[in-house]
Amino acid sequence: MKDYLDVVGRIFDIQKYSIHDGPGIRTIVFLKGCPLRCKWCCNPEGQKFDIQNMEFGGKNKIVGKDVTVREVMTEVMKDKNYYFRSGGGLTLSGGECLAQPDFGEALLIAAKNIGISTAIETTGFAKWEYIERYLKCTDHILMDIKNIDNDKHQRFCGQSNSVILENARRIAKVHNDLTIRVPVIPTFNDTESEIRSIAEFTKNLKTVKKLHLLPYHRLGADKYKGLGREYLLSELELIPNEKMQRLKNIVEEVGLECQIGG
């Protein structure tokens, strides 16, 4: 790899002061491109690697820009005092941060080299050789397991879950800080049996102790219209708090720590 600070990648946002994407106060860098097409995705502007135009809030917005690691880290470092005081740091998200392995790895190396904690949010859908590169420089991994049923996963996410489940098994064997997250989506995976099956899979990973349930929301729905796309789940109702609590109880019955929300 050339000088890692000069590696170029494509991002669509940098979000500061996050407390839901790893420990402490974190800055999230959103990378462009994702192999999945989850019907509920709240960042549809991150799915395509292309630079796009999106109408949002009555204004046209260019989504996506090419930046160097050096440029990103200059922005990230502005909040270094918050990271050091809170135990926070840099989180890579997307899109899918594993989809730009040279850029993603270089960002993580840059953070580690200056003592900043690192985390990734991932679908786990990637070649193992890419994941291995990230593991060497990632402190915390937040990984989605959306459904154990492969047919349903393909229908709602556009890809098989076989690679994802196998990568989860492999990550758990070699990394000591993996948290499984489950976006809970009506008609897709919000039944007690489906959540139990995900919890049991997670429990069998042995080294994983935490599972987060992320309730369905519509916060990204307007973005689809701005991209000229249809939001396919517009008829879904939000999940009542009482139901989310029942699902949380099931996860805890399996023997995992569980929280509602990221």
C-alpha positions in Angstrom: 0.0 0.0 0.0 1.2 3.5 -0.8 1.5 6.0 2.0 -1.7 5.3 3.9 -2.5 8.9 4.4 -2.7 9.4 0.6 -5.1 6.6 0.0 -8.3 7.9 -1.7 -11.8 6.7 -0.9 -15.4 7.8 -1.5 -17.6 8.9 1.4 -21.0 10.5 1.7 -21.0 11.9 5.2 -19.1 12.5 8.4 -21.2 12.5 11.5 -19.8 13.8 14.8 -20.8 13.3 18.5 -22.4 9.9 18.0 -23.0 7.8 21.2 -24.7 4.8 19.5 -22.0 3.4 17.2 -19.4 2.0 19.6 -18.3 3.1 23.1 -17.9 6.8 24.1 -18.3 9.8 21.8 -17.4 8.9 18.2 -17.1 10.3 14.8 -18.7 8.2 12.1 -17.3 8.2 8.5 -19.9 6.8 6.0 -18.3 5.1 3.1 -20.1 4.8 -0.3 -21.1 1.5 -1.7 -22.9 -1.6 -0.4 -23.5 -5.1 -1.9 -26.9 -5.4 0.0 -30.2 -3.7 -0.9 -32.1 -4.0 2.4 -35.6 -2.7 1.8 -35.6 -0.6 5.0 -32.1 0.9 4.6 -32.0 4.4 6.2 -29.0 5.4 4.1 -30.0 4.5 0.5 -27.6 7.2 -0.7 -24.8 5.0 0.5 -25.8 1.9 -1.5 -24.4 2.8 -4.9 -20.7 3.7 -5.2 -21.6 6.3 -7.8 -21.7 10.0 -6.9 -25.4 10.9 -7.0 -27.8 13.8 -7.0 -30.4 13.7 -4.2 -33.2 16.2 -3.6 -33.5 16.6 0.1 -35.3 19.3 2.0 -36.2 21.1 -1.2 -32.6 21.4 -2.3 -30.4 19.4 -4.6 -27.5 17.7 -2.8 -24.5 16.0 -4.3 -24.0 12.7 -2.5 -20.5 11.3 -2.4 -17.1 12.8 -2.7 -13.5 11.5 -3.1 -11.2 12.2 -0.2 -7.8 11.1 1.1 -7.3 9.5 4.5 -5.3 12.6 5.4 -8.4 14.8 4.7 -10.7 12.6 6.7 -8.4 12.4 9.7 -7.9 16.1 9.8 -11.7 16.4 10.4 -11.7 13.4 12.8 -8.9 14.9 14.9 -10.8 18.1 15.7 -12.7 16.1 18.4 -9.8 14.1 19.8 -10.3 15.4 23.3 -13.8 14.0 23.3 -12.5 10.6 22.3 -9.8 10.5 25.0 -12.2 11.6 27.8 -15.1 9.3 26.9 -13.3 6.3 25.5 -14.7 7.0 22.0 -13.1 7.3 18.7 -13.6 6.6 15.0 -16.3 4.4 13.6 -16.5 3.4 9.9 -20.0 2.8 8.5 -21.8 3.1 5.2 -23.0 1.8 2.9 -20.6 -1.0 3.7 -17.2 -0.1 5.0 -15.7 -3.4 3.9 -16.6 -2.5 0.3 -13.6 -0.2 0.1 -10.9 -2.3 1.7 -7.8 -0.2 0.9 -9.4 3.0 2.0 -11.1 1.5 5.1 -8.0 -0.2 6.3 -5.9 2.9 5.8 -8.4 5.0 7.8 -8.2 2.5 10.7 -4.4 2.4 10.6 -4.3 6.2 10.7 -6.5 6.3 13.7 -4.6 3.6 15.6 -1.3 5.2 14.8 -2.4 8.3 16.8 -4.0 6.4 19.6 -7.7 6.7 18.6 -10.0 3.8 19.3 -11.5 2.2 16.1 -14.8 0.5 15.3 -16.7 -0.7 12.3 -20.4 -1.2 11.5 -20.7 -3.9 9.0 -23.1 -6.3 7.3 -20.3 -8.8 7.2 -20.9 -9.4 3.5 -17.3 -9.4 2.1 -14.4 -11.6 1.2 -12.6 -13.0 4.3 -9.3 -11.6 3.1 -10.8 -8.1 3.4 -12.2 -8.7 6.8 -8.8 -10.0 8.0 -7.2 -6.7 7.0 -9.7 -4.8 9.1 -9.5 -7.0 12.1 -5.9 -6.1 12.7 -6.7 -2.5 13.3 -10.3 -2.6 14.7 -11.1 -2.5 18.4 -14.9 -2.9 18.2 -17.0 -4.7 15.7 -20.7 -4.0 15.3 -22.2 -6.6 12.9 -25.7 -7.1 11.7 -27.4 -10.5 11.7 -30.7 -9.8 10.0 -32.3 -13.2 9.6 -31.2 -16.8 9.8 -33.7 -17.8 7.1 -31.7 -17.5 3.8 -34.7 -17.3 1.5 -36.2 -14.4 3.5 -32.8 -12.7 3.7 -32.4 -12.8 -0.1 -35.9 -11.4 -0.7 -35.5 -8.5 1.7 -31.8 -7.8 1.4 -30.9 -8.9 -2.1 -28.2 -11.3 -1.1 -27.8 -14.7 0.6 -26.9 -14.7 4.3 -24.5 -17.7 4.0 -21.3 -15.6 3.7 -22.5 -13.3 6.5 -23.1 -16.2 8.9 -19.8 -17.9 8.1 -17.9 -14.6 8.5 -19.6 -14.0 11.9 -18.4 -17.4 13.0 -14.9 -16.7 11.8 -14.7 -13.2 13.3 -15.9 -14.5 16.7 -13.0 -17.0 16.8 -10.3 -14.4 16.4 -11.7 -11.1 17.7 -12.7 -10.4 21.3 -15.1 -7.5 20.9 -17.9 -8.4 18.5 -21.5 -7.2 19.1 -24.3 -8.5 17.0 -27.0 -6.1 16.0 -30.5 -6.9 14.7 -32.6 -4.3 12.9 -36.1 -5.5 13.8 -38.3 -5.1 10.8 -42.1 -5.9 10.7 -42.9 -8.7 8.2 -39.2 -9.6 8.0 -37.9 -10.7 11.4 -40.1 -9.3 14.2 -41.5 -12.6 15.4 -40.4 -14.2 18.6 -39.2 -17.3 16.8 -37.1 -15.4 14.4 -35.4 -13.3 17.1 -34.9 -16.4 19.2 -33.1 -18.1 16.2 -30.8 -15.1 15.8 -30.1 -15.1 19.5 -29.3 -18.8 19.6 -27.0 -18.4 16.6 -25.3 -15.5 18.4 -25.0 -17.5 21.6 -23.3 -20.3 19.7 -20.6 -17.9 18.7 -19.3 -18.5 22.2 -17.2 -15.3 22.5 -20.1 -12.9 21.8 -22.0 -11.7 24.8 -24.0 -8.7 23.5 -26.9 -8.4 21.1 -28.6 -5.1 20.3 -32.2 -4.9 18.9 -32.7 -1.9 16.7 -36.4 -1.0 16.2 -37.7 -0.2 12.8 -38.0 3.4 11.9 -38.7 5.5 8.8 -36.0 8.2 9.2 -34.6 7.5 5.7 -37.8 7.2 3.8 -37.7 10.7 2.3 -34.3 10.0 0.8 -35.7 7.4 -1.6 -38.0 10.0 -3.2 -35.0 12.3 -3.4 -33.1 9.6 -5.3 -36.1 8.9 -7.6 -36.7 5.6 -5.9 -39.7 4.0 -4.2 -39.6 3.2 -0.5 -41.0 -0.3 -0.5 -42.0 -0.5 3.2 -44.1 2.6 3.5 -47.1 0.6 4.8 -45.2 -0.8 7.8 -46.2 0.3 11.3 -43.7 1.1 14.0 -43.1 -1.7 16.6 -44.7 -1.0 20.0 -42.4 -0.7 23.0 -44.1 -3.6 24.7 -43.3 -5.9 21.8 -39.7 -4.8 21.7 -39.4 -5.5 25.4 -40.8 -9.1 24.8 -38.2 -9.6 22.1 -35.5 -8.3 24.5 -36.7 -10.8 27.1 -36.3 -13.6 24.6 -32.7 -12.7 23.9 -31.9 -12.5 27.6 -33.5 -15.9 28.1 -31.1 -17.3 25.6 -28.3 -16.0 27.8 -27.1 -12.8 26.1 -26.9 -9.2 27.2 -29.4 -7.2 25.3 -30.4 -3.6 24.8 -32.9 -1.9 22.6 -31.2 0.6 20.3 -27.6 0.9 19.2 
